[in-house]
Amino acid sequence: MTIKADITKKTVIEESVTLTMSRAHAETLASVLGKVGGNRETSPRGHAEDILDALVAKGFKYSTTYSTPADHPARKLTGSLMFESKAVRPKAQPSTNSLYGF
């Protein structure tokens, strides 16, 4: 009797994007992302919230409080962005046609 075993190795390529920006740019991005609405589980709002959480973890503010300086981007921002909810939140897909990866 011959016994045979095969091992298959798969290489998974994960694409990521690294942004380098000034503190002012990061505060502006956090302010905009803080105004994104929609269902976190069933819309792209979850992706926006993930990015915002990373910025907040590094000390960037996104909401206006009494301690927020008058020139902070969050004090100048009006309105909001609302993502329509879908049955299932789309997974982040690497872009193949964008210079910036999104």
FENCOR-V973649 format. One record per pair of residues at least 12 apart in sequence whose ideal C-beta (glycine too) atoms are under 8 Angstrom apart, sorted by the first residue. I is the first residue (numbers start at 1). J is the second residue. Records with the same first field share a line. If there is no record, write none. Layout:
BEGIN
I=J ; J
END
This chain:
BEGIN
14=94
15=94 ; 101
16=101
17=100 ; 101 ; 102
23=60
24=73
26=55 ; 58 ; 60
27=60 ; 61 ; 72 ; 73 ; 74
28=73
29=51 ; 55
30=52 ; 55 ; 56 ; 60 ; 61 ; 62 ; 74
31=61 ; 62 ; 72 ; 73 ; 74 ; 77
32=73 ; 77 ; 81
33=48 ; 49 ; 51 ; 52 ; 55 ; 62
34=52 ; 62 ; 63 ; 74
35=77 ; 79 ; 80 ; 81
36=48 ; 49 ; 52 ; 80 ; 81 ; 82 ; 83
37=80 ; 81 ; 82 ; 83
38=82 ; 83 ; 84 ; 85
39=83 ; 85 ; 89
40=89
41=89
42=85 ; 86 ; 87 ; 88 ; 89
43=83 ; 84 ; 85 ; 86 ; 89
44=83 ; 89 ; 90
45=83
46=89
47=92
48=83
61=74
62=74
END
